[in-house]
Amino acid sequence: MPTLAERIRSVGASLPPETAAELAAIADDVHQMEATVDALVVAIDKVNAAADKRASVFKDQCRKVNEEHKLLSNKDIWDFYKYWTERSSGHRKHRWEKETSFDIKRRMERWAENNEKKRAQSPH
């Protein structure tokens, strides 16, 4: 499929020379914009891939801690993981990465305590 810049150039071929020259200049600008967009997509993909890899490592660490200490149920561990791997608006960092200190075991213990409080307060 031809790019937008290529389609603009092909239209310009059938127009008067002055108009064709204007369209050629527009096509050059569009081509530069397309290259910029392509570079941004590549950069975003790299950021997402790096964040996904860090999330995977975090998930493995959570699993290991939970297997060792039996702090959370499967549902709770999934909720814990989803909460702490939420990404910032800029998509660069996960919630857990923005904390000044983060001990998975201690966070899981607090998570379990909070869940117990919620369950005790909810009507059965």
N, C-alpha and C positions, 0 to 999 in steps of 0.2 A: 504494500500500500504506500503510495507516495506521501511524503510529508506535506504539511501545509505550505512550506516555503516552495517546494517543487510544484505544487498545484498553482500557486500564485504566478510562478515563472511561466508555466505552460499557458496560462490565460493571457499573460502579457505578450506572448509571441504573436497573437492574432490582433493586437491593438496598434494604433499609431505609435511611432517611435517615442514621442514625448511621454505618452501615457505608459508605454512599455518600460521606459527608463524609471519612471516613478514607481511602477510596480516592482521592478527589479530591486530598487532600493528598499522597498517594503519587504520583499522576499528575503533580502539579506538580514534585515532586522529580525524578521520572524525566525530565520535560521539560527541567529545568535540566541534568541529566546528559547528555541527548542533545545539547543545545546545546554543552556543554563538549566532548563527543567530536567534534562537527562542527568546532568551532574548532581542536581539536588536529589533526584530519585535514588541515585547510587549512594549518596551520602546518608540519606534517610534509611536505606536498606542496611547500611553498615551499622548505624546506630541501633536499629531494631535487632539486628543479628547479635550485636554485643550485649544488648539488654536481655535478649532471650537466653543467651548463654549464661549470664550472671543469674538469671531467674532459675535456670536449670540447676546450677550449682547450689543455690539457696534451697531449692526443693529437696535436693539430695541431703543437704545438711539437716533440714527439718525432719526428714524421714529418719535419718540416723539418730538424731536426738530423741525423737519420739519412740523409736524402737528400743532405745536404751532405757528410757525413763518412763515409758507408758503414760504420758501426760494427757493425750488427747485421743478422742475417737477418730475414725476415718473421716467422718463428716466434719468434725471440728478441725482436723489437721488441714483439710481442703479449704475450709473457710479461713483459717489462719494464713495459709499460703496465698490465697486470692487477695486477702486484705493487704498483706505486707508486700506483695509484688505489684500492687497498683502503681502505675507510672504517673509521674508529674505531668503537668500540662505541656511541658517541652519534650516529654517522652524520653528524657535522658536517664533519669534516675528512678528507681523504685522507692516506695515509701520507706522500706527498711534502710536503704542507703543514705537517706537524708537524716537519719538519727545520729546524734553524736556518739552514742554507744548503743550496741545491740548485741545482747546475749540471747541466743535462740532459746535456750532452756528456761531462762528467767521470764522471757516473754511468753513462752508456752504455759509456764506455771500461772502467770497472771491471767492469761486467756482462759485457762481452765477454771480459775477462781471466779472470774467474771461470768462464765457460763453457768457455774453452779448457783451463783446469786440470781441470775436471770431465771433459771429453772425453778428455784425456790419461790420466787415472787410470782411466777406465772400460775394462773388457775389451771387445775388438772381437768 
